[in-house]
Amino acid sequence: MQYGRRADCLKLWLIWNYYGSEGLEVRINRLMKIAQYAEHKVKTLAPLTLAWKPEYLNICFYHSLEKRQINHDWFHNKIKESLYKKGMAMVNTASINNKKCIRLVISNPDLTEKDIDIFFENLLKIASNLLEDSKKIWQKF
């Protein structure tokens, strides 16, 4: 269930009423476990770095540009757009210290660690393709 600003209390009550306290606790704990796994992936994958210490279910991270002459914000927006357009994932960007980063929000309790692995594989592939394309463009000049 998507959260907005107005009806959050009603949505929370409906979810709580449906799952009960214990069921809701299980779902939240599951989401936290998956978010911690995603944080671990960012910390262990070489071109990625955390933009900020994760808070709750938000994992914000940067992809290294390997000292390329590419606009940092453009690059992260293109990763976000490509993931969405190819039907791979829906993520957002955030601005941390005036620098764009990828913002992954873990909100589906049915996600598995394998899903997170696939997400990062797709993200790294898209980023690699963008870096390669930019290299070809610069070689023409």
Disulfide bonds with the S-S distance in Angstrom:
none
